[in-house]
Amino acid sequence: MGGYIIKRLIGAVVVMWAIITITFLLMHAIPGGPFTEEKKLPPQIKASIEATYHLDRPVWEQYTEYMGHVVHLDLGPSYKYIGRSVNDIIGESFPVSAELGFGALVVALIGGVLAGVISALRPNSWIDYLVTLFSTLGISVPTFIIGAVLVYWFGFIWPIFPVALWKGPEYMILPVLTLAAQPMAFIARLTRATMIDVLQQEYIRTARAKGLSTAAIIWRHGLGNAILPVITYIGPLAAALFTGSFIVETIFAIPGLGKYFVTSIYNRDYTVILGVTMFYSALVVGFNLLVDLIYPLIDPRVTMGKERE
């Protein structure tokens, strides 16, 4: 197991290096720069600013200097948020996005798995059709539409929950439901499909012949196998949810990481783009590694030394 983890960590370092390099080169290939504005700066002032941030140096030299800072976990200063480093921006905004993402992940997992199991137990029934309908709507309807509908009904028609800012548990309900809607719908469909297949296996029929209750069959024999594809999906899903959604954060005025990521692209804030991209990639790699470690605990047939099929 130790050798497997070391191998995956080395692979993760290579992936992170490739992502940083490609992102760095793509940013510098785009015409313009962080200080290219509609109202042009005087050449002397622009040259002084670029010299301060070392943007007047060759690209390879900027790349070498940046990688040297990354090794020491220094993501550099922001070009647009004066006096703030990328580390500060991530440190201040990520806890908000993580809180939002964790709530959405829990809701999506519990709601999706429960709906999928119930639908699989009653195929071609009105419950199955209802779950399929809501799953299809959840996947096909854009997130901003879902958020707008929730704000309209539960913020104005029935003013039950607050619709903006991030000040307490009650402020989390609508953003969490909005962010969880699409993954919950996908998990419900995925769980339903795999559970229907599992329920047709011989060992399930044997369990029924032995007189086990439906709940015991589902909990002991069915769910463990049916949930394996969901576990695989959790890795990238968790990373995406934990880094936040710009759309959700914009609708509900949440000061999360997604807002900084998108605005940094508009502003061509190179260091923020690189820092957030690297942070997001590290989360994806980390969660995927965690899923690989959890997988054998759920399915003993999967070993650490072999790739999953």
Secondary structure as UniProt FT lines:
FT   HELIX           2..29
FT   TURN            34..35
FT   HELIX           43..52
FT   TURN            53..56
FT   HELIX           59..71
FT   TURN            72..73
FT   TURN            82..83
FT   HELIX           86..121
FT   TURN            123..124
FT   HELIX           126..140
FT   HELIX           143..151
FT   HELIX           152..157
FT   HELIX           169..171
FT   HELIX           173..199
FT   HELIX           202..209
FT   TURN            210..211
FT   HELIX           214..216
FT   HELIX           217..222
FT   HELIX           223..226
FT   HELIX           228..242
FT   HELIX           246..251
FT   TURN            252..253
FT   HELIX           257..267
FT   HELIX           270..298
FT   TURN            300..301
FT   TURN            304..305
//
